[in-house]
């Protein structure tokens, strides 16, 4: 990856809807090399996918929660099963296997506190091997970005 590739990635992080023509104009290149570079960045995994970032409040998801989870058992099959199960929970929008006091950090988006209570008691608590759950509620969003520092 060279400086031009970095500039392409920076521009696409800000606006993935930029056309190859617009990118080429910004970079002082023609359309064909820009197109070829983007395809190469996609093939090599630098660009994993494109998506629209939704405003959670506008779509009715007014509560975001960071949910720290400890497992009772740490054998490979139990970890794999937990990860498979948590992938199926639509309320979980991010999941990280972490080191430290807890085993996993989940980011959960729900309509309100009642929906979160229901999620914890009827979905999360039903998963095998859950040892402890601790919730931290988002009061305000100070910074949110999907943009990586290049």
TIDRENDO-779343 format. One line per field, with one value per residue: residue number from 1; residue in three letters; chain; x, y, z of N, C-alpha, C in turn. Coordinates in pm, 1 decimal. Example, Ala and Ser with C-alpha at 12.3 -4.5 7.8 and 13.67 -1.06 7.14 Angstrom:
2
pos: (1 2) $
code: (ALA SER) $
unit: (A A) $
n_east: (1319.0 1285.0) $
n_north: (-569.0 -225.0) $
n_up: (780.0 708.0) $
ca_east: (1230.0 1367.0) $
ca_north: (-450.0 -106.0) $
ca_up: (780.0 714.0) $
c_east: (1320.0 1290.0) $
c_north: (-330.0 3.0) $
c_up: (780.0 787.0) $
//
This chain:
150
pos: (1 2 3 4 5 6 7 8 9 10 11 12 13 14 15 16 17 18 19 20 21 22 23 24 25 26 27 28 29 30 31 32 33 34 35 36 37 38 39 40 41 42 43 44 45 46 47 48 49 50 51 52 53 54 55 56 57 58 59 60 61 62 63 64 65 66 67 68 69 70 71 72 73 74 75 76 77 78 79 80 81 82 83 84 85 86 87 88 89 90 91 92 93 94 95 96 97 98 99 100 101 102 103 104 105 106 107 108 109 110 111 112 113 114 115 116 117 118 119 120 121 122 123 124 125 126 127 128 129 130 131 132 133 134 135 136 137 138 139 140 141 142 143 144 145 146 147 148 149 150) $
code: (UNK UNK UNK UNK UNK UNK UNK UNK UNK UNK UNK UNK UNK UNK UNK UNK UNK UNK UNK UNK UNK UNK UNK UNK UNK UNK UNK UNK UNK UNK UNK UNK UNK UNK UNK UNK UNK UNK UNK UNK UNK UNK UNK UNK UNK UNK UNK UNK UNK UNK UNK UNK UNK UNK UNK UNK UNK UNK UNK UNK UNK UNK UNK UNK UNK UNK UNK UNK UNK UNK UNK UNK UNK UNK UNK UNK UNK UNK UNK UNK UNK UNK UNK UNK UNK UNK UNK UNK UNK UNK UNK UNK UNK UNK UNK UNK UNK UNK UNK UNK UNK UNK UNK UNK UNK UNK UNK UNK UNK UNK UNK UNK UNK UNK UNK UNK UNK UNK UNK UNK UNK UNK UNK UNK UNK UNK UNK UNK UNK UNK UNK UNK UNK UNK UNK UNK UNK UNK UNK UNK UNK UNK UNK UNK UNK UNK UNK UNK UNK UNK) $
unit: (A A A A A A A A A A A A A A A A A A A A A A A A A A A A A A A A A A A A A A A A A A A A A A A A A A A A A A A A A A A A A A A A A A A A A A A A A A A A A A A A A A A A A A A A A A A A A A A A A A A A A A A A A A A A A A A A A A A A A A A A A A A A A A A A A A A A A A A A A A A A A A A A A A A A A A) $
n_east: (85.6 62.8 114.4 -90.9 -285.6 -345.9 -462.6 -687.8 -821.3 -863.4 -1036.4 -1256.6 -1336.9 -1452.5 -1654.7 -1811.4 -1957.2 -1834.4 -1754.9 -1550.5 -1461.2 -1478.7 -1292.7 -1062.0 -1029.9 -973.5 -730.3 -567.9 -547.2 -632.3 -946.7 -931.7 -685.4 -754.2 -986.5 -873.5 -696.1 -875.4 -1015.4 -802.9 -742.3 -977.0 -967.8 -737.7 -821.3 -807.9 -1021.3 -1305.0 -1584.8 -1875.0 -2107.1 -2412.7 -2427.8 -2639.3 -2850.8 -2900.3 -3090.6 -3281.4 -3395.4 -3533.8 -3393.8 -3322.3 -3155.0 -2832.2 -2606.7 -2322.9 -2220.3 -2072.1 -1945.2 -1889.4 -1775.0 -1863.0 -1719.6 -1419.4 -1344.0 -1260.0 -1481.3 -1699.2 -1651.1 -1661.3 -1929.6 -2065.1 -1989.7 -2106.0 -2376.9 -2414.6 -2378.5 -2617.5 -2794.9 -2980.4 -2984.8 -2729.9 -2479.8 -2210.8 -1935.6 -1678.3 -1404.6 -1232.9 -948.6 -884.3 -1092.0 -1344.2 -1477.6 -1599.2 -1706.1 -1996.7 -2177.3 -2486.3 -2790.1 -3103.3 -3460.1 -3547.6 -3523.2 -3688.4 -3689.7 -3421.3 -3406.1 -3568.5 -3415.5 -3183.3 -3291.6 -3444.9 -3303.5 -3008.3 -2948.0 -3041.1 -2850.1 -2613.2 -2353.1 -2312.5 -2167.2 -2144.1 -2288.1 -2245.0 -2371.3 -2327.6 -2456.5 -2506.5 -2491.0 -2445.1 -2321.3 -1998.6 -1788.3 -1796.5 -1683.9 -1604.9 -1382.3 -1054.1 -728.7 -510.9) $
n_north: (-117.4 212.2 575.8 685.1 485.6 503.7 758.4 712.2 528.5 690.9 885.6 724.9 627.6 851.1 907.1 671.4 669.7 809.1 853.6 680.6 864.6 1106.7 1052.4 1019.1 1279.4 1420.7 1306.3 1357.4 1175.7 942.5 778.1 495.2 390.1 449.8 297.5 39.3 34.6 48.1 -193.2 -369.6 -307.2 -397.7 -674.9 -750.3 -721.5 -481.1 -311.4 -412.0 -416.1 -232.0 -4.1 149.7 384.7 396.0 618.6 553.5 651.6 771.4 550.6 442.2 317.3 389.0 339.2 255.4 10.2 -101.1 -413.7 -618.4 -942.3 -1238.0 -1569.5 -1894.8 -2127.6 -2193.3 -2356.6 -2452.7 -2537.6 -2429.2 -2156.1 -2118.6 -2190.2 -1990.8 -1763.2 -1822.9 -1826.9 -1561.5 -1420.5 -1456.4 -1291.2 -1019.1 -772.1 -733.2 -543.6 -519.3 -725.0 -821.9 -1026.6 -1015.1 -933.1 -937.3 -843.8 -928.8 -1152.1 -1097.5 -814.1 -661.1 -461.8 -326.4 -247.2 -113.5 -42.0 78.7 94.5 -110.5 -287.6 -358.9 -487.9 -706.2 -823.5 -901.4 -1075.5 -1263.1 -1343.6 -1316.1 -1424.0 -1677.9 -1808.7 -2072.0 -2113.4 -1852.2 -1649.2 -1400.5 -1078.8 -742.8 -419.8 -115.8 193.4 402.9 740.9 977.2 1036.5 1096.8 1077.4 911.1 697.5 536.0 556.5 479.1 571.2 665.4) $
n_up: (0.0 -92.6 -80.1 -237.6 -230.7 41.9 49.5 -105.7 61.3 288.3 180.2 103.1 350.2 461.3 280.0 125.9 -101.2 -300.8 -639.1 -882.4 -1064.6 -921.5 -716.9 -872.1 -972.8 -736.7 -669.1 -881.4 -1089.9 -1354.2 -1426.0 -1462.1 -1333.3 -1066.2 -1028.3 -1061.8 -845.1 -627.4 -660.4 -616.0 -347.9 -231.0 -298.5 -156.1 100.1 242.0 219.9 360.6 339.4 228.2 368.5 487.9 745.4 1005.6 1192.4 1514.4 1698.3 1532.2 1410.4 1614.3 1819.9 2111.9 2328.1 2417.2 2526.4 2702.3 2764.0 2983.7 2996.8 3173.3 3143.5 3270.6 3219.2 3044.0 2835.7 2502.7 2337.4 2474.4 2460.0 2180.7 2137.6 2283.5 2134.8 1887.1 1962.2 2051.6 1819.0 1691.8 1819.3 1756.1 1881.4 1974.2 1860.0 1841.1 1934.4 2144.5 2224.7 2511.0 2724.0 3076.5 3352.7 3262.2 3008.7 2763.1 2575.1 2498.1 2270.3 2283.0 2127.6 2181.9 2209.5 2454.4 2819.2 2917.1 2701.2 2707.6 2957.5 2901.2 2697.3 2841.7 3040.4 2894.4 2671.9 2680.2 2937.8 2898.5 2755.2 2757.1 2998.5 3090.6 3326.5 3469.3 3434.9 3356.7 3325.8 3145.1 3084.8 2805.0 2833.2 2692.6 2366.0 2296.1 2111.8 1805.7 1567.8 1263.5 1128.6 1056.0 1176.2 937.1) $
ca_east: (0.0 142.2 48.4 -214.9 -381.9 -388.4 -553.5 -813.8 -886.5 -910.0 -1152.9 -1369.9 -1385.8 -1537.7 -1771.1 -1797.8 -2035.1 -1756.0 -1734.7 -1411.3 -1432.3 -1453.9 -1164.5 -955.3 -1011.2 -907.7 -593.8 -493.6 -527.6 -745.4 -1042.8 -890.7 -597.1 -826.7 -1071.5 -787.4 -645.4 -985.6 -1038.3 -691.2 -761.7 -1085.8 -916.8 -637.6 -885.2 -798.5 -1161.9 -1376.2 -1720.1 -1934.4 -2238.5 -2469.0 -2427.5 -2769.7 -2865.4 -2976.9 -3205.3 -3382.2 -3464.0 -3605.7 -3310.2 -3282.9 -3067.4 -2714.6 -2552.5 -2204.8 -2253.3 -1954.2 -1990.5 -1793.5 -1820.5 -1833.5 -1622.3 -1340.0 -1300.4 -1276.3 -1616.5 -1791.9 -1624.2 -1715.4 -2075.7 -2108.8 -1972.4 -2209.4 -2505.5 -2422.4 -2390.5 -2758.2 -2874.0 -2980.7 -2960.3 -2585.0 -2427.9 -2066.4 -1894.2 -1532.5 -1345.2 -1136.7 -872.2 -912.8 -1190.5 -1452.5 -1436.1 -1655.8 -1772.0 -2100.9 -2248.1 -2624.7 -2880.0 -3243.5 -3552.4 -3556.1 -3479.3 -3771.2 -3639.1 -3293.1 -3438.1 -3617.5 -3299.5 -3097.5 -3358.0 -3503.3 -3210.6 -2870.6 -2944.3 -3074.8 -2732.7 -2534.8 -2219.2 -2302.1 -2135.1 -2173.4 -2316.3 -2245.8 -2416.6 -2294.5 -2550.4 -2455.7 -2568.2 -2432.3 -2216.8 -1900.7 -1723.2 -1824.9 -1621.9 -1561.3 -1266.1 -925.5 -623.1 -415.1) $
ca_north: (0.0 334.6 699.2 702.8 391.8 561.9 869.8 650.5 473.7 804.2 945.2 631.8 621.1 968.0 900.2 552.6 688.8 880.4 779.5 672.2 991.8 1206.3 1017.7 1047.8 1424.7 1458.8 1253.3 1394.3 1055.6 909.9 687.9 354.4 349.1 457.0 177.6 -77.6 39.5 13.3 -337.9 -436.2 -287.7 -488.8 -812.5 -774.9 -713.4 -349.6 -270.4 -536.6 -405.0 -98.9 -5.7 277.0 397.0 447.9 691.8 461.3 721.4 793.5 424.3 400.3 247.4 500.4 301.3 173.9 -43.5 -185.7 -525.5 -700.9 -1078.6 -1341.0 -1706.9 -1986.7 -2226.5 -2135.5 -2456.7 -2408.3 -2560.8 -2336.5 -2024.0 -2120.7 -2191.5 -1856.8 -1672.1 -1857.3 -1783.3 -1415.2 -1373.1 -1466.6 -1192.3 -898.3 -654.5 -719.1 -485.5 -543.0 -821.2 -833.1 -1117.7 -924.5 -977.9 -857.9 -893.8 -993.6 -1226.9 -1037.5 -683.9 -652.4 -335.0 -363.9 -136.6 -149.6 71.0 146.6 12.8 -231.5 -377.8 -412.4 -584.3 -824.9 -883.5 -967.1 -1185.9 -1364.8 -1389.3 -1332.9 -1515.8 -1812.5 -1871.9 -2156.2 -2074.1 -1713.3 -1643.9 -1270.0 -973.2 -608.4 -326.9 26.7 258.8 521.4 860.2 1062.2 993.6 1203.9 1056.9 783.0 700.3 411.3 598.1 440.2 670.3 613.4) $
ca_up: (0.0 -102.8 -37.1 -314.0 -171.2 170.3 20.1 -149.7 180.1 370.2 114.0 107.7 488.7 483.1 191.2 41.4 -223.7 -400.7 -763.2 -926.6 -1131.1 -816.5 -654.6 -968.1 -976.1 -610.4 -663.7 -1002.2 -1170.8 -1440.0 -1362.2 -1469.2 -1223.8 -939.4 -1025.4 -1041.5 -707.6 -536.5 -673.6 -549.3 -203.9 -193.1 -308.9 -52.4 230.2 306.7 225.4 386.7 288.0 225.7 431.9 532.5 890.5 1044.0 1317.4 1599.7 1757.9 1427.9 1381.0 1733.7 1917.0 2197.3 2439.0 2387.0 2650.3 2697.4 2850.7 3009.4 3024.4 3214.3 3123.7 3380.4 3173.0 2935.6 2738.9 2364.1 2284.4 2540.5 2401.4 2044.8 2144.4 2324.4 2021.1 1788.9 2016.5 2058.9 1680.0 1652.4 1891.8 1672.9 1964.9 1990.1 1736.4 1843.1 2036.2 2152.0 2322.3 2573.4 2839.5 3194.5 3449.1 3188.8 2890.2 2642.2 2583.0 2396.8 2254.1 2260.0 2091.3 2203.1 2211.1 2584.2 2932.1 2923.0 2596.8 2754.9 3063.1 2832.3 2629.1 2940.2 3109.9 2806.9 2567.5 2726.7 3052.0 2851.0 2694.7 2846.5 3037.4 3135.6 3468.1 3527.1 3337.3 3413.4 3222.6 3151.1 2994.4 2737.7 2867.6 2574.9 2273.6 2284.7 1982.4 1741.9 1436.2 1201.3 1050.1 1112.6 1150.8 836.9) $
c_east: (89.6 58.3 -84.3 -323.8 -434.6 -488.0 -689.6 -890.9 -940.6 -1037.2 -1275.3 -1423.8 -1480.4 -1665.4 -1752.9 -1876.3 -1959.8 -1739.3 -1585.9 -1369.0 -1399.5 -1320.3 -1047.4 -926.1 -938.6 -760.1 -508.0 -459.6 -643.8 -829.6 -992.7 -793.9 -664.3 -914.2 -987.6 -731.7 -754.1 -1012.3 -927.1 -705.0 -873.7 -1036.0 -822.8 -692.7 -869.9 -937.8 -1241.9 -1519.1 -1763.0 -2071.0 -2284.4 -2469.2 -2556.1 -2762.0 -2956.8 -3100.6 -3318.2 -3459.2 -3526.7 -3525.7 -3246.5 -3189.0 -2954.4 -2649.3 -2424.8 -2223.7 -2128.8 -2000.6 -1871.6 -1856.3 -1783.4 -1718.1 -1551.3 -1282.7 -1338.4 -1419.5 -1718.7 -1775.7 -1684.3 -1867.6 -2129.1 -2100.2 -2076.1 -2345.4 -2519.3 -2433.6 -2536.2 -2848.0 -2869.3 -2954.4 -2810.8 -2528.5 -2275.4 -2036.7 -1742.8 -1494.6 -1228.7 -1059.0 -905.6 -1017.9 -1304.5 -1397.4 -1481.3 -1713.0 -1869.1 -2150.5 -2388.2 -2706.4 -3023.9 -3328.9 -3547.8 -3512.6 -3560.0 -3723.6 -3505.1 -3315.0 -3482.8 -3503.4 -3214.0 -3166.0 -3406.2 -3408.6 -3071.1 -2861.9 -2976.9 -2955.4 -2660.4 -2403.4 -2203.9 -2275.9 -2179.4 -2194.6 -2317.1 -2276.2 -2370.3 -2377.8 -2491.2 -2548.2 -2562.9 -2313.1 -2121.6 -1828.3 -1759.7 -1768.7 -1589.7 -1432.8 -1137.6 -821.9 -518.3 -294.4) $
c_north: (122.9 455.8 721.8 610.0 446.9 675.6 818.5 598.7 584.7 863.8 854.4 613.6 736.6 961.2 784.9 564.4 768.5 792.9 773.7 802.3 1100.0 1179.9 1051.3 1197.8 1472.9 1421.1 1292.4 1274.7 1041.0 802.5 543.5 315.0 354.3 332.8 53.4 -82.1 -0.3 -136.3 -416.8 -424.2 -377.5 -633.7 -846.0 -755.8 -581.4 -287.6 -398.5 -533.4 -257.7 -108.4 136.5 276.2 467.0 523.9 608.8 527.2 738.5 666.6 363.7 322.9 350.8 466.0 213.3 135.7 -120.9 -291.0 -614.1 -837.6 -1165.5 -1477.3 -1791.0 -2079.5 -2171.9 -2240.9 -2410.3 -2423.7 -2466.5 -2194.4 -2016.4 -2117.4 -2055.2 -1760.5 -1698.6 -1804.9 -1631.3 -1353.7 -1371.2 -1364.4 -1059.3 -771.1 -628.2 -668.4 -493.1 -640.9 -836.0 -934.2 -1039.4 -993.8 -887.9 -924.1 -970.9 -1062.5 -1161.9 -900.1 -676.9 -508.9 -371.4 -239.6 -185.2 -22.9 149.3 49.3 -116.5 -333.8 -438.0 -516.5 -716.3 -898.2 -962.6 -1089.7 -1297.3 -1416.2 -1416.5 -1434.4 -1659.6 -1883.1 -1955.4 -2087.3 -1927.1 -1714.0 -1514.0 -1170.2 -840.4 -510.4 -185.2 94.9 385.8 638.7 961.9 1013.6 1110.7 1196.6 918.2 791.1 558.6 435.2 558.8 547.1 612.3 703.4) $
c_up: (0.0 -61.9 -110.7 -259.4 -38.6 148.1 -27.1 -28.1 270.7 311.4 123.4 249.4 518.8 401.3 93.0 -88.5 -330.2 -524.8 -795.5 -994.1 -1028.1 -746.2 -745.9 -973.3 -850.8 -608.7 -783.3 -1088.7 -1268.2 -1370.4 -1356.3 -1357.8 -1086.2 -923.3 -994.6 -899.0 -607.0 -541.8 -603.4 -397.2 -151.5 -191.7 -193.7 89.2 304.3 319.6 243.8 334.9 287.8 293.5 462.8 684.6 930.9 1176.3 1407.3 1659.8 1656.0 1394.2 1506.1 1836.4 2009.5 2311.2 2387.8 2518.7 2619.3 2805.8 2864.1 3056.9 3064.7 3190.1 3245.3 3343.9 3050.3 2840.8 2599.3 2313.3 2347.4 2485.1 2261.5 2045.0 2185.5 2206.8 1913.0 1834.9 2014.4 1918.3 1634.6 1722.0 1817.9 1753.1 1985.4 1858.0 1728.2 1955.5 2028.8 2258.3 2381.4 2684.4 2956.7 3280.5 3381.6 3065.2 2759.9 2673.9 2466.1 2390.3 2207.1 2228.6 2100.9 2208.7 2341.3 2693.8 2944.3 2819.6 2639.3 2864.4 3002.0 2761.5 2728.3 2998.9 3017.7 2699.3 2623.1 2840.4 3012.7 2786.3 2799.2 2879.0 3075.7 3285.9 3532.1 3413.3 3411.4 3301.3 3251.2 3044.3 2935.7 2771.1 2753.9 2493.8 2251.1 2150.5 1931.5 1601.2 1391.1 1122.5 1121.3 1082.5 1055.7 824.6) $
//
